[in-house]
Amino acid sequence: MSFSTYYMHLIFARIPSLMSSDLILYIVPALTVSILFLSFRIMFLNTPKLRKVK
């Protein structure tokens, strides 16, 4: 078991939840990747249209 897996088990074992601790190991990285993807999409694809200064 790697250090990150060990510490994630320690952190999430204390949080009572309906999910198993193995499922958390898949959800947390998926959430971080989705947040990064959404933030990059907002920054580069949906940039706000700025008005030119007169």
C-alpha positions in Angstrom: 0.0 0.0 0.0 1.4 3.4 -0.9 1.7 6.3 1.4 -1.1 8.3 -0.2 -3.5 5.3 0.0 -2.6 4.8 3.6 -3.2 8.4 4.6 -6.4 8.6 2.5 -7.7 5.5 4.5 -6.7 7.2 7.7 -8.5 10.4 6.8 -11.7 9.0 5.3 -12.1 6.1 7.8 -13.1 8.7 10.4 -15.8 10.2 8.2 -19.0 8.2 8.5 -20.4 7.7 5.1 -22.5 5.2 3.0 -19.6 4.6 0.6 -16.9 2.1 1.2 -13.4 3.4 1.7 -12.3 1.8 -1.6 -14.9 3.8 -3.5 -13.5 7.0 -2.1 -10.1 6.2 -3.7 -11.8 6.4 -7.1 -14.1 9.4 -6.3 -11.5 11.8 -5.0 -9.2 11.6 -8.1 -12.2 11.8 -10.4 -13.4 14.9 -8.6 -10.0 16.6 -8.9 -9.7 15.7 -12.6 -13.2 17.0 -13.3 -12.6 20.3 -11.4 -9.3 20.8 -13.4 -11.0 20.1 -16.7 -13.9 22.5 -15.9 -11.5 25.2 -14.8 -9.4 24.8 -17.9 -12.5 24.9 -20.1 -13.7 28.1 -18.4 -10.2 29.7 -18.7 -9.5 28.8 -22.3 -12.7 28.0 -24.2 -15.3 30.2 -22.5 -13.2 33.3 -21.9 -15.3 36.4 -21.2 -15.5 38.9 -24.0 -13.8 42.1 -22.8 -14.6 45.5 -24.2 -11.9 47.6 -25.7 -10.7 50.6 -23.8 -11.4 53.9 -25.6 
